[in-house]
């Protein structure tokens, strides 16, 4: 599309020079030179018209050629892709079919070879089976003959041994026969009913005793449950009494354990054990404040209370072995130092 642009510019041209002059006779008369300088200023305006019609026509023509070229390239590419795909499919089919043909041929050859090997092995196995069956039949005959011989020998030995044992322990066997006869008479008499009746009464008595024991255990369980509920109620009452339901600012106290130890080199080491609710950085502050000089001496009443509490805790422990007993004694010895 054609367009017009207008450009304006101010042109400044400096000038300077001199002019000689003279004037006619007068009272003073004479001649001289006059100097002049300055800057000439002129506003220049130029209108330029740019004709872009031929260029636009060339661009449109080139665009048409480019579109046609693009279509040709796309068509050519599509045809090339289709051709490559078809050729690749043909090549792939040829390769796959050839591979499977080779595999089929190899498998067929292996099947024929294995079939011949199997037939030969079957014939060999049949011959071996016949030999083994004949050997089995012969071994069975030999086994039955030998087992019959040994059975006769052992039967004769058992008879002879039985006769000799009866001959040696004749009184024992007579006593056993008498006991068996007495047992038979006992089983045939009314004593068996008496034993059965006694067993029934014993069973009833055992059931009554078991019921009484179960009732005792149930009563103990109820008493323990009652004790537990009582302790739970007392604990809840104590907690409700100790809880604070307001948001007032208060001061809380927590136990702190300070230990000052002296090792075998006469070096004193201090340890501070605090509750988890306090920050760990307070350990050093508490160690500085809680020194040996700052710990007051216990009064007689406090020492007596601590001794009683320690002895009660020590007496509650029940050592089950020699090691636990030695530990208990060592704790008592260390406390008495």
SULCOR-V249326 format. One record per residue. N is the residue number from 1. RES is the residue in one small letter. SS is DSSP state (H for helix, E for strand, L for the rest). PSI is psi in radians with two decimals (999 if undefined). OMEGA is omega in radians with two decimals (none if undefined). Layout:
# SULCOR-V249326
N;RES;SS;PSI;OMEGA + N;RES;SS;PSI;OMEGA
This chain:
# SULCOR-V249326
1;x;L;2.26;-3.14 + 2;x;L;2.64;3.14 + 3;x;E;2.83;-3.10 + 4;x;E;2.39;3.11 + 5;x;E;2.45;3.13 + 6;x;E;2.27;-3.13 + 7;x;E;2.28;3.12 + 8;x;E;2.49;3.14 + 9;x;E;2.47;3.09 + 10;x;E;2.18;-3.11 + 11;x;E;2.20;3.13 + 12;x;E;2.20;3.14 + 13;x;E;1.99;3.09 + 14;x;E;2.61;3.09 + 15;x;E;2.75;3.09 + 16;x;E;2.83;3.14 + 17;x;E;-3.05;3.13 + 18;x;E;2.71;-3.12 + 19;x;E;2.23;3.06 + 20;x;E;2.48;-3.13 + 21;x;E;2.78;3.04 + 22;x;E;2.67;3.12 + 23;x;E;2.67;-2.99 + 24;x;L;-3.14;-3.12 + 25;x;L;2.40;3.08 + 26;x;L;-2.80;-3.14 + 27;x;L;-0.72;3.13 + 28;x;L;-0.64;3.06 + 29;x;L;2.82;3.04 + 30;x;E;-2.89;-3.13 + 31;x;E;2.98;3.14 + 32;x;E;-3.06;-3.14 + 33;x;E;2.31;3.13 + 34;x;E;2.31;3.14 + 35;x;E;2.50;-3.14 + 36;x;E;2.71;3.08 + 37;x;E;2.82;3.13 + 38;x;E;-2.98;-3.12 + 39;x;E;2.24;3.11 + 40;x;E;2.23;-3.09 + 41;x;E;2.33;-3.14 + 42;x;E;2.30;3.07 + 43;x;E;2.13;-3.12 + 44;x;E;2.30;3.13 + 45;x;E;2.20;-3.09 + 46;x;E;2.26;3.06 + 47;x;E;2.16;-3.13 + 48;x;E;2.19;3.11 + 49;x;E;2.14;-3.11 + 50;x;E;2.10;3.14 + 51;x;L;1.92;-3.11 + 52;x;L;0.16;-3.10 + 53;x;H;-0.86;3.13 + 54;x;H;-0.68;-3.14 + 55;x;H;-0.74;3.12 + 56;x;H;-0.71;3.11 + 57;x;H;-0.72;3.13 + 58;x;H;-0.67;3.13 + 59;x;H;-0.76;3.13 + 60;x;H;-0.76;3.13 + 61;x;H;-0.76;3.12 + 62;x;H;-0.66;3.13 + 63;x;H;-0.73;3.10 + 64;x;H;-0.77;3.11 + 65;x;H;-0.69;3.13 + 66;x;H;-0.73;3.11 + 67;x;H;-0.76;3.12 + 68;x;H;-0.72;3.13 + 69;x;H;-0.68;3.11 + 70;x;H;-0.77;3.11 + 71;x;H;-0.72;3.13 + 72;x;H;-0.74;3.14 + 73;x;H;-0.76;3.14 + 74;x;H;-0.78;3.13 + 75;x;H;-0.76;3.13 + 76;x;H;-0.74;3.14 + 77;x;H;-0.75;3.12 + 78;x;H;-0.77;3.11 + 79;x;H;-0.68;3.13 + 80;x;H;-0.74;3.11 + 81;x;H;-0.75;3.12 + 82;x;H;-0.75;3.14 + 83;x;H;-0.76;3.13 + 84;x;H;-0.72;3.14 + 85;x;H;-0.78;3.13 + 86;x;H;-0.78;3.14 + 87;x;H;-0.73;3.13 + 88;x;H;-0.70;3.12 + 89;x;H;-0.74;3.13 + 90;x;H;-0.79;-3.13 + 91;x;H;-0.77;3.14 + 92;x;H;-0.77;3.11 + 93;x;H;-0.72;-3.14 + 94;x;H;-0.77;-3.13 + 95;x;H;-0.80;-3.12 + 96;x;H;-0.80;-3.14 + 97;x;H;-0.70;3.11 + 98;x;H;-0.72;3.13 + 99;x;H;-0.81;-3.14 + 100;x;H;-0.60;3.08 + 101;x;H;-0.75;3.12 + 102;x;H;-0.77;3.14 + 103;x;H;-0.76;3.12 + 104;x;H;-0.75;-3.14 + 105;x;H;-0.78;3.14 + 106;x;H;-0.75;3.14 + 107;x;H;-0.72;3.12 + 108;x;H;-0.77;3.12 + 109;x;H;-0.75;3.13 + 110;x;H;-0.65;3.11 + 111;x;H;-0.77;3.14 + 112;x;H;-0.79;-3.13 + 113;x;H;-0.77;3.14 + 114;x;H;-0.60;3.11 + 115;x;H;-0.75;3.10 + 116;x;H;-0.74;3.13 + 117;x;H;-0.74;3.14 + 118;x;H;-0.74;3.12 + 119;x;H;-0.74;3.13 + 120;x;H;-0.73;3.12 + 121;x;H;-0.66;3.10 + 122;x;H;-0.74;3.10 + 123;x;H;-0.74;3.13 + 124;x;H;-0.70;3.14 + 125;x;H;-0.67;3.10 + 126;x;H;-0.77;3.12 + 127;x;H;-0.72;3.12 + 128;x;H;-0.65;3.10 + 129;x;H;-0.77;3.13 + 130;x;H;-0.75;3.13 + 131;x;H;-0.73;-3.13 + 132;x;H;-0.67;3.12 + 133;x;H;-0.73;3.11 + 134;x;H;-0.71;3.11 + 135;x;H;-0.67;3.10 + 136;x;H;-0.78;-3.14 + 137;x;H;-0.73;3.13 + 138;x;H;-0.71;3.14 + 139;x;H;-0.63;3.09 + 140;x;H;-0.72;3.10 + 141;x;H;-0.78;3.13 + 142;x;H;-0.70;-3.13 + 143;x;H;-0.81;-3.13 + 144;x;H;-0.68;3.14 + 145;x;H;-0.80;-3.13 + 146;x;H;-0.73;-3.14 + 147;x;H;-0.63;3.10 + 148;x;H;-0.71;3.12 + 149;x;H;-0.84;-3.12 + 150;x;H;-0.59;3.11 + 151;x;H;-0.73;3.10 + 152;x;H;-0.72;-3.14 + 153;x;H;-0.81;-3.11 + 154;x;H;-0.59;3.08 + 155;x;H;-0.75;3.11 + 156;x;H;-0.73;3.12 + 157;x;H;-0.71;3.12 + 158;x;H;-0.72;3.12 + 159;x;H;-0.78;3.14 + 160;x;H;-0.71;3.12 + 161;x;H;-0.70;3.12 + 162;x;H;-0.73;3.13 + 163;x;H;-0.72;-3.11 + 164;x;H;-0.67;3.11 + 165;x;H;-0.73;3.10 + 166;x;H;-0.62;3.13 + 167;x;H;-0.68;-3.12 + 168;x;H;-0.73;-3.05 + 169;x;L;0.78;-3.11 + 170;x;H;-0.72;3.14 + 171;x;H;-0.63;-3.14 + 172;x;H;-0.77;-3.14 + 173;x;H;-0.63;3.10 + 174;x;H;-0.77;3.13 + 175;x;H;-0.73;3.12 + 176;x;H;-0.72;3.12 + 177;x;H;-0.72;3.11 + 178;x;H;-0.71;3.13 + 179;x;H;-0.74;3.10 + 180;x;H;-0.71;3.12 + 181;x;H;-0.73;3.12 + 182;x;H;-0.68;3.10 + 183;x;H;-0.71;3.10 + 184;x;H;-0.71;3.11 + 185;x;H;-0.65;3.13 + 186;x;H;-0.75;3.14 + 187;x;H;-0.52;-3.12 + 188;x;H;-0.21;-3.11 + 189;x;L;-3.06;-3.13 + 190;x;L;-0.05;-3.13 + 191;x;H;-0.52;3.14 + 192;x;H;-0.67;3.12 + 193;x;H;-0.64;3.13 + 194;x;H;-0.73;3.13 + 195;x;H;-0.71;3.13 + 196;x;H;-0.72;3.12 + 197;x;H;-0.71;3.11 + 198;x;H;-0.70;3.10 + 199;x;H;-0.68;3.12 + 200;x;H;-0.76;3.14 + 201;x;H;-0.68;3.09 + 202;x;H;-0.69;3.12 + 203;x;H;-0.72;3.12 + 204;x;H;-0.74;3.13 + 205;x;H;-0.74;3.10 + 206;x;H;-0.70;3.13 + 207;x;H;-0.73;3.12 + 208;x;H;-0.73;3.11 + 209;x;H;-0.75;3.10 + 210;x;H;-0.67;3.11 + 211;x;H;-0.72;3.13 + 212;x;H;-0.72;3.12 + 213;x;H;-0.74;3.12 + 214;x;H;-0.71;3.10 + 215;x;H;-0.69;3.12 + 216;x;H;-0.79;3.11 + 217;x;H;-0.68;3.12 + 218;x;H;-0.72;3.11 + 219;x;H;-0.69;3.09 + 220;x;H;-0.71;3.11 + 221;x;H;-0.71;3.11 + 222;x;H;-0.69;3.11 + 223;x;H;-0.74;3.11 + 224;x;H;-0.70;3.10 + 225;x;H;-0.70;3.11 + 226;x;H;-0.72;3.11 + 227;x;H;-0.75;3.13 + 228;x;H;-0.78;3.14 + 229;x;H;-0.64;3.12 + 230;x;H;-0.79;3.11 + 231;x;H;-0.67;3.12 + 232;x;H;-0.76;3.12 + 233;x;H;-0.73;3.13 + 234;x;H;-0.67;3.11 + 235;x;H;-0.76;3.13 + 236;x;H;-0.68;3.11 + 237;x;H;-0.73;3.12 + 238;x;H;-0.76;3.13 + 239;x;H;-0.75;3.11 + 240;x;H;-0.58;3.12 + 241;x;H;-0.56;-3.09 + 242;x;H;-0.37;-3.09 + 243;x;L;2.56;3.12 + 244;x;L;2.10;-3.08 + 245;x;L;0.33;3.11 + 246;x;L;3.02;-3.12 + 247;x;L;0.58;3.11 + 248;x;L;2.68;3.11 + 249;x;L;2.20;-3.08 + 250;x;L;2.93;3.11 + 251;x;L;2.19;-3.13 + 252;x;L;2.61;-3.13 + 253;x;L;2.53;3.11 + 254;x;L;2.52;-3.11 + 255;x;L;2.51;3.09 + 256;x;L;2.30;3.14 + 257;x;E;2.15;3.13 + 258;x;E;2.23;-3.13 + 259;x;E;2.23;3.08 + 260;x;E;1.97;-3.03 + 261;x;E;2.53;3.08 + 262;x;E;2.08;-3.08 + 263;x;L;-3.03;-3.08 + 264;x;L;-0.30;3.10 + 265;x;L;0.23;3.13 + 266;x;L;0.61;3.09 + 267;x;L;2.24;-3.09 + 268;x;E;2.28;-3.14 + 269;x;E;2.32;-3.10 + 270;x;E;2.42;3.11 + 271;x;E;2.42;3.11 + 272;x;E;2.21;3.11 + 273;x;E;2.11;-3.07 + 274;x;L;2.92;3.10 + 275;x;L;2.70;3.14 + 276;x;L;-0.34;-3.11 + 277;x;L;-0.27;3.10 + 278;x;L;2.55;3.10 + 279;x;L;2.63;-3.08 + 280;x;L;-0.43;-3.12 + 281;x;L;-0.19;3.11 + 282;x;H;-0.12;-3.12 + 283;x;H;-0.85;-3.11 + 284;x;H;-0.69;3.12 + 285;x;H;-0.75;3.14 + 286;x;H;-0.60;3.11 + 287;x;H;-0.63;3.12 + 288;x;H;-0.68;-3.08 + 289;x;H;-0.64;-3.08 + 290;x;L;1.49;3.10 + 291;x;L;3.05;3.14 + 292;x;H;-0.57;-3.13 + 293;x;H;-0.42;-3.07 + 294;x;H;-0.12;-3.11 + 295;x;L;2.05;-3.13 + 296;x;L;2.70;3.08 + 297;x;L;2.50;3.13 + 298;x;L;2.56;3.06 + 299;x;L;2.94;-3.13 + 300;x;H;-0.68;3.14 + 301;x;H;-0.75;3.12 + 302;x;H;-0.77;3.13 + 303;x;H;-0.67;3.12 + 304;x;H;-0.70;3.12 + 305;x;H;-0.75;3.13 + 306;x;H;-0.75;3.13 + 307;x;H;-0.74;-3.14 + 308;x;H;-0.74;3.14 + 309;x;H;-0.72;-3.13 + 310;x;H;-0.75;3.14 + 311;x;H;-0.65;3.10 + 312;x;H;-0.74;3.10 + 313;x;H;-0.69;-3.13 + 314;x;H;-0.64;3.13 + 315;x;H;-0.43;3.13 + 316;x;H;-0.38;3.13 + 317;x;L;2.33;3.13 + 318;x;L;1.70;3.14 + 319;x;L;2.36;-3.14 + 320;x;L;-0.20;3.13 + 321;x;L;3.11;-3.08 + 322;x;H;-0.64;-3.14 + 323;x;H;-0.79;3.12 + 324;x;H;-0.63;3.11 + 325;x;H;-0.73;3.10 + 326;x;H;-0.69;3.11 + 327;x;H;-0.75;3.13 + 328;x;H;-0.75;3.13 + 329;x;H;-0.70;3.13 + 330;x;H;-0.68;3.10 + 331;x;H;-0.78;3.13 + 332;x;H;-0.69;3.13 + 333;x;H;-0.76;3.13 + 334;x;H;-0.62;-3.14 + 335;x;H;-0.56;-3.11 + 336;x;H;-0.16;3.14 + 337;x;L;999;none
